């Protein structure tokens, strides 16, 4: 499969994931986030239909698309919404986050030229994007531990539950 066709499939997958996230946000009455996901789906769809476009990178590099994603990320950073940041990074990367490669001396590549042409995210931001994902994973872990402790506290020791039940019969 050619790189262009593969990238269009990737953008279609991203569009599908964005639409799904919009639907879920609506179900949970998160209408602002639903609109953001719908907008991202629309932009992904528009980019996948351009003949020379390889995502939000070169050669069609839609200034509006890239600035939109950058501004949305900045908005959720200011609001401390780690869940939205981590989810956007995962979805917009299309599940194929390629690590930024440091140029080697003498290879003719300048650091600013390094780009993952199949990524919908800014280049040279892996450390920042990784922090979102790690921070969100830590929050999920802490939440699951609290939930597990709450369940154990409510249930009490196994023998105690049996005693109460027997006493009620």
C-alpha positions as CSV (number, residue, x, y, z in Angstrom):
1,X,0.0,0.0,0.0
2,X,1.4,3.4,-0.9
3,X,2.3,6.0,1.7
4,X,-0.5,8.3,0.5
5,X,-3.2,5.6,0.7
6,X,-1.9,4.4,4.0
7,X,-2.0,7.9,5.4
8,X,-5.5,8.5,4.1
9,X,-6.6,5.3,5.9
10,X,-4.9,6.6,9.1
11,X,-6.7,9.9,8.8
12,X,-10.0,8.1,8.3
13,X,-9.3,6.1,11.5
14,X,-8.6,9.3,13.3
15,X,-11.8,10.8,12.0
16,X,-13.8,7.7,13.2
17,X,-12.2,7.9,16.7
18,X,-12.9,11.6,16.9
19,X,-16.6,11.0,16.0
20,X,-16.8,8.2,18.6
21,X,-15.3,10.5,21.3
22,X,-17.8,13.2,20.3
23,X,-20.7,10.8,20.8
24,X,-19.4,9.6,24.2
25,X,-18.9,13.2,25.3
26,X,-22.5,14.0,24.4
27,X,-23.7,11.0,26.3
28,X,-22.0,12.4,29.4
29,X,-23.2,15.9,28.7
30,X,-19.7,17.2,27.9
31,X,-21.0,19.3,25.0
32,X,-17.9,21.6,24.7
33,X,-15.6,18.6,24.4
34,X,-18.0,16.9,21.9
35,X,-17.8,20.0,19.7
36,X,-14.0,19.8,19.9
37,X,-14.0,16.2,18.8
38,X,-16.4,17.0,16.0
39,X,-14.1,19.8,14.8
40,X,-11.1,17.5,14.9
41,X,-13.0,14.9,12.9
42,X,-14.0,17.5,10.3
43,X,-10.4,18.7,10.0
44,X,-9.1,15.2,9.7
45,X,-11.7,14.4,7.0
46,X,-10.8,17.6,5.1
47,X,-7.1,16.8,5.1
48,X,-7.6,13.2,4.0
49,X,-9.4,14.4,0.9
50,X,-6.5,16.6,-0.4
51,X,-4.5,15.0,-3.1
52,X,-1.0,16.0,-1.9
53,X,-1.8,15.9,1.8
54,X,0.0,13.5,4.1
55,X,-1.7,14.5,7.3
56,X,-1.1,17.8,9.0
57,X,2.5,17.9,8.0
58,X,4.1,18.3,4.6
59,X,3.4,19.1,1.8
60,X,-0.1,20.5,2.3
61,X,0.6,21.7,5.9
62,X,-2.7,23.3,6.5
63,X,-1.8,26.3,8.7
64,X,-5.3,26.4,10.1
65,X,-5.3,22.7,11.0
66,X,-1.9,22.7,12.8
67,X,-2.7,26.0,14.6
68,X,-6.1,24.6,15.6
69,X,-4.6,21.6,17.3
70,X,-1.9,23.7,18.9
71,X,-4.4,26.1,20.3
72,X,-6.6,23.3,21.6
73,X,-3.7,21.7,23.3
74,X,-2.8,25.0,24.9
75,X,-6.4,25.5,26.0
76,X,-6.5,22.2,27.8
77,X,-3.0,22.7,29.3
78,X,-4.2,26.0,30.8
79,X,-7.3,24.2,32.2
80,X,-5.3,21.3,33.5
81,X,-7.4,18.8,31.6
82,X,-5.0,15.9,31.5
83,X,-7.6,13.4,30.3
84,X,-8.4,15.5,27.2
85,X,-4.7,16.2,26.5
86,X,-3.7,12.5,26.8
87,X,-6.7,11.4,24.7
88,X,-6.0,14.0,22.0
89,X,-2.4,12.9,21.7
90,X,-3.3,9.3,21.5
91,X,-6.1,9.8,18.9
92,X,-4.4,12.4,16.8
93,X,-1.3,10.3,16.5
94,X,-3.4,7.6,14.9
95,X,-1.8,5.1,17.2
96,X,1.5,5.5,15.4
97,X,3.5,7.9,17.5
98,X,7.0,7.7,16.0
99,X,9.6,9.1,18.3
100,X,11.3,12.3,17.2
101,X,14.7,11.4,15.9
102,X,17.7,13.5,16.8
103,X,19.7,14.3,13.6
104,X,23.1,12.8,13.5
105,X,26.1,15.0,12.7
106,X,26.8,15.2,9.0
107,X,23.5,13.6,7.8
108,X,22.3,16.9,6.3
109,X,19.2,17.1,8.5
110,X,18.6,20.1,10.7
111,X,16.8,19.6,14.0
112,X,13.9,21.7,12.8
113,X,13.6,19.5,9.7
114,X,12.8,16.3,11.6
115,X,9.2,15.5,11.1
116,X,6.9,12.5,11.3
117,X,4.9,13.1,8.2
118,X,2.1,10.8,9.4
119,X,1.5,12.6,12.7
120,X,-1.3,15.1,13.2
121,X,0.6,16.6,16.1
122,X,3.4,19.1,16.3
123,X,6.9,17.7,15.8
124,X,9.6,17.7,18.5
125,X,7.0,17.6,21.3
126,X,7.3,14.0,22.4
127,X,8.5,14.8,25.9
128,X,5.5,17.1,26.5
129,X,3.0,14.6,25.0
130,X,4.6,11.7,27.0
131,X,4.0,13.8,30.2
132,X,0.3,14.0,29.4
133,X,0.0,10.3,28.9
134,X,2.1,9.4,32.0
135,X,0.2,11.9,34.2
136,X,-3.2,10.6,33.1
137,X,-2.1,7.0,33.6
138,X,-1.0,8.0,37.2
139,X,-4.4,9.6,37.8
140,X,-6.2,6.5,36.6
141,X,-4.0,4.2,38.8
142,X,-4.7,6.4,41.8
143,X,-8.4,6.4,41.1
144,X,-8.5,2.6,40.7
145,X,-6.6,2.1,44.0
146,X,-9.1,4.4,45.8
147,X,-12.0,2.6,44.3
148,X,-10.6,-0.8,45.3
149,X,-10.0,0.4,48.9
150,X,-13.5,1.8,49.1
151,X,-15.0,-1.5,48.0
152,X,-12.8,-3.4,50.6
153,X,-13.9,-0.9,53.3
154,X,-17.6,-1.4,52.4
155,X,-17.3,-5.1,52.3
156,X,-15.1,-5.5,55.4
157,X,-13.4,-8.8,56.1
158,X,-15.0,-11.8,54.5
159,X,-15.9,-13.5,57.8
160,X,-17.6,-10.3,59.0
161,X,-20.0,-10.3,56.1
162,X,-20.9,-13.9,56.6
163,X,-21.6,-13.3,60.3
164,X,-23.9,-10.5,59.6
165,X,-25.9,-12.5,57.1
166,X,-26.2,-15.4,59.4
167,X,-27.4,-13.2,62.2
168,X,-30.2,-11.8,60.1
169,X,-31.7,-15.2,59.2
